[in-house]
């Protein structure tokens, strides 16, 4: 028998799905990419990396023995912005952007580096937008690996450090499904996450409650019709919500924020 929390989550997902359908019916401009498009984009990224490597250039690297980089950048980006679980930003922010992502997804990495690095210091820091991170398996082929990497981030969220962990993961993302995501890599990310109690994180990442959260994330994505990453739901004071899939540009994301009644720009 479903618990009250599960019933509330299901009802919320159904309500959001109805809003997405209304948004589609309204004919608002959105960029929707099917899973096939995301896979092609990922293949293109891998192909380019291979070509560069063959030509003597650099390519993505990562793995258990790799040094974690970017911690100072992440600390500066997120300093002073409140976090609660999987949420980044002020609870009073009028617009909420929920992102469904796979940490090994190269398109998610592109979105993080090209768009969120602008949105976070501007709209999020100014209290105009809050971000919610939810997991959706797309790029990570092995389910056990997907669970391990997702639960590692969720465990950091139990100490209100999930966004630090996610941002560090993207900055150290290796070649998709190359085997770089292992226990050592995930632990090294945790060690580079400021203020994280490593002993507590190690215990939390095996918690069965995190498996429930992953199941709820997958159910919510399915209810919304999301089958690729990143997929976004932008909700604000005005109806309907905006559904966006793919590495949407910062400018287009600002338009979606405005469409739901939010404001953009770094000033309050």
C-alpha positions in Angstrom: 0.0 0.0 0.0 1.4 3.4 -1.0 2.5 5.7 1.8 1.1 9.2 2.2 4.5 10.6 0.8 4.3 8.3 -2.2 0.6 9.4 -2.9 1.6 13.1 -2.6 4.5 12.5 -5.0 2.2 10.7 -7.5 -0.4 13.5 -7.2 2.3 16.2 -7.7 3.7 14.4 -10.8 0.2 14.0 -12.3 -0.5 17.7 -11.7 2.8 18.7 -13.3 2.1 16.4 -16.2 -1.3 18.2 -16.8 0.5 21.5 -16.8 3.0 20.3 -19.3 0.2 19.1 -21.6 -1.5 22.6 -21.2 1.8 24.2 -22.1 2.0 22.1 -25.2 -1.5 23.0 -26.2 -0.9 26.7 -25.7 1.7 26.6 -28.5 4.4 28.3 -26.4 7.8 28.1 -28.0 9.9 25.3 -26.5 12.8 23.2 -27.6 12.1 19.5 -27.3 14.7 16.9 -28.1 13.8 13.2 -28.3 16.1 10.6 -26.7 17.4 9.7 -30.1 18.6 13.2 -30.6 20.3 13.2 -27.2 22.1 9.9 -28.1 23.2 11.4 -31.4 24.6 14.4 -29.6 26.4 12.2 -27.1 27.8 10.2 -30.0 29.0 13.3 -31.6 30.8 14.5 -28.5 32.5 11.1 -28.1 33.4 11.2 -31.8 35.0 14.6 -31.5 36.9 13.6 -28.4 38.2 10.5 -30.2 39.2 12.6 -33.2 41.0 15.1 -31.0 42.8 12.3 -29.2 43.9 10.7 -32.4 45.2 14.0 -33.6 47.4 14.5 -30.5 45.0 16.8 -28.6 43.4 16.3 -25.3 40.2 14.5 -24.4 38.1 13.9 -21.4 39.7 11.9 -18.7 38.5 10.7 -15.4 38.6 7.7 -13.1 39.4 6.4 -9.7 43.0 7.7 -9.7 42.3 11.0 -11.4 42.8 14.2 -9.4 39.6 16.1 -8.7 39.7 19.6 -10.2 37.4 22.6 -10.1 36.7 22.6 -6.3 37.7 26.3 -5.9 35.4 27.3 -8.9 32.5 25.4 -7.4 33.0 26.9 -4.0 33.0 30.4 -5.4 30.0 29.8 -7.5 27.8 28.3 -4.7 29.1 30.3 -1.7 26.3 31.9 0.2 23.5 30.3 -1.8 21.2 28.2 0.5 20.9 24.5 -0.2 18.4 22.0 1.1 18.6 18.4 0.0 18.5 18.5 -3.8 17.5 22.1 -4.0 19.7 25.2 -4.6 18.4 28.7 -3.9 16.0 30.5 -1.7 12.7 28.8 -0.8 10.9 32.0 -1.5 12.1 32.2 -5.1 9.0 32.7 -7.4 10.3 30.4 -10.1 11.4 26.8 -9.7 13.4 24.9 -12.3 13.4 21.2 -11.9 16.2 19.5 -13.9 16.1 15.8 -14.7 19.7 14.7 -15.5 22.2 11.8 -15.7 25.6 12.7 -14.3 27.4 10.8 -17.1 25.3 12.6 -19.8 27.6 14.8 -22.0 24.6 17.0 -23.0 23.9 17.6 -19.3 27.6 18.6 -18.9 27.1 21.1 -21.8 24.0 22.5 -20.2 25.7 22.8 -16.8 28.8 24.6 -18.2 27.1 26.8 -20.8 23.8 27.7 -19.1 23.8 27.0 -15.3 27.1 28.7 -14.8 25.3 31.9 -15.9 21.9 31.2 -14.2 23.3 30.4 -10.8 25.3 33.6 -10.2 22.5 35.7 -11.6 18.9 34.5 -11.1 19.6 31.9 -8.4 21.8 34.1 -6.3 19.4 37.0 -6.6 16.6 34.8 -5.2 14.6 34.8 -8.5 15.0 31.1 -9.3 15.6 28.0 -7.3 16.9 24.8 -8.8 15.9 21.2 -8.1 18.0 18.3 -9.3 16.4 15.0 -10.0 18.0 11.8 -11.5 16.9 10.2 -14.7 18.9 7.3 -16.2 19.7 7.9 -19.9 23.5 8.1 -20.6 24.7 5.7 -17.9 24.1 2.2 -19.4 24.8 0.2 -16.3 22.0 0.5 -13.8 24.2 -0.3 -10.8 26.6 2.4 -11.8 23.7 4.9 -12.3 22.4 4.1 -8.8 25.9 4.4 -7.3 26.6 7.8 -8.8 23.1 9.1 -8.1 23.0 7.9 -4.5 26.5 9.4 -4.0 25.1 12.8 -4.9 21.9 12.3 -2.9 24.0 11.3 0.1 25.8 14.7 -0.2 22.3 16.3 -0.3 21.6 14.8 3.1 24.2 17.3 4.3 23.0 20.0 2.0 25.9 19.7 -0.3 24.4 17.9 -3.3 24.9 20.8 -5.7 28.6 21.0 -4.8 28.9 17.3 -5.5 26.9 17.5 -8.8 28.9 20.5 -10.0 32.2 18.8 -9.2 31.1 15.6 -11.0 30.4 17.6 -14.2 33.7 19.3 -14.0 35.4 16.0 -13.7 33.2 14.0 -16.1 35.0 11.4 -18.1 34.1 9.6 -21.3 30.6 8.2 -21.1 30.5 4.6 -19.9 34.2 4.3 -20.0 34.3 2.8 -16.5 35.7 5.9 -14.8 32.9 6.0 -12.3 34.0 3.8 -9.5 34.0 3.9 -5.8 37.3 5.7 -5.6 36.2 8.4 -8.1 32.9 9.0 -6.1 34.8 9.1 -2.8 37.3 11.6 -4.2 34.5 13.8 -5.2 33.1 13.6 -1.7 36.5 14.5 -0.3 36.7 17.6 -2.5 33.2 18.7 -1.4 33.6 21.4 1.3 32.0 20.8 4.7 31.0 17.2 3.9 31.3 14.7 6.7 32.9 11.8 4.8 32.0 9.1 7.4 28.3 10.2 7.4 28.3 10.4 3.6 29.7 6.9 3.3 27.0 5.5 5.5 24.2 7.5 3.8 25.0 6.5 0.2 24.0 2.9 0.9 20.6 4.0 2.4 17.5 2.3 1.0 15.6 5.6 1.3 17.8 6.9 -1.6 16.6 4.0 -3.8 13.1 5.1 -3.1 14.0 8.7 -4.1 15.5 7.4 -7.4 12.3 5.5 -8.1 10.2 8.6 -7.4 12.4 10.6 -9.7 11.9 8.1 -12.5 8.1 8.0 -12.0 7.9 11.8 -12.0 9.9 11.9 -15.3 7.7 9.4 -16.9 4.6 11.2 -15.8 5.9 14.4 -17.4 6.8 12.5 -20.6 10.6 13.1 -20.1 12.8 10.5 -21.7 16.0 12.4 -22.4 18.4 14.5 -20.4 18.6 17.2 -19.5 14.9 17.8 -19.3 13.5 20.8 -17.4 10.2 21.9 -15.9 10.0 25.6 -15.3 7.2 26.6 -12.9 6.2 30.1 -11.7 3.3 32.3 -10.8 1.8 32.2 -14.3 0.2 29.1 -15.9 1.2 27.0 -17.7 4.6 25.6 -16.8 7.3 25.4 -19.5 8.8 22.0 -20.5 12.2 22.1 -22.1 14.5 19.3 -23.1 18.1 19.6 -24.3 21.0 21.9 -23.6 18.9 25.0 -23.8 20.8 28.3 -24.0 20.8 30.8 -21.1 18.8 33.3 -23.2 16.1 30.7 -24.1 15.9 29.6 -20.4 15.5 33.3 -19.4 12.5 33.5 -21.9 10.9 30.5 -20.2 11.4 32.1 -16.8 9.7 35.2 -18.0 6.9 33.2 -19.6 5.9 31.7 -16.2 5.9 35.1 -14.6 9.4 35.3 -13.3 12.1 38.0 -13.8 15.6 37.7 -15.0 18.9 39.4 -14.4 21.3 39.4 -11.5 19.8 42.3 -9.5 17.1 41.9 -7.0 
